[in-house]
Amino acid sequence: MASKTESTQSLNVDPAELEKFAALAHRWWDKNSEFKPLHAINPLRL
């Protein structure tokens, strides 16, 4: 006997948050952006 399984997906992500971080992504790795202090302290963590 075959059975059909249906699943419901629920979003656990806020689309506004995704948009916010997507907008930051291109600047994140720029060592001269507002994230410069994070790049400066990263070697200390390693």
MODELLER restraints for C-alpha pairs under 7 A, 6 or more apart:
rsr = mdl.restraints
at = mdl.atoms
rsr.add(forms.Gaussian(group=physical.xy_distance, feature=features.Distance(at['CA:27:A'], at['CA:33:A']), mean=6.26, stdev=0.5))
rsr.add(forms.Gaussian(group=physical.xy_distance, feature=features.Distance(at['CA:28:A'], at['CA:35:A']), mean=6.35, stdev=0.5))
rsr.add(forms.Gaussian(group=physical.xy_distance, feature=features.Distance(at['CA:31:A'], at['CA:39:A']), mean=6.33, stdev=0.5))
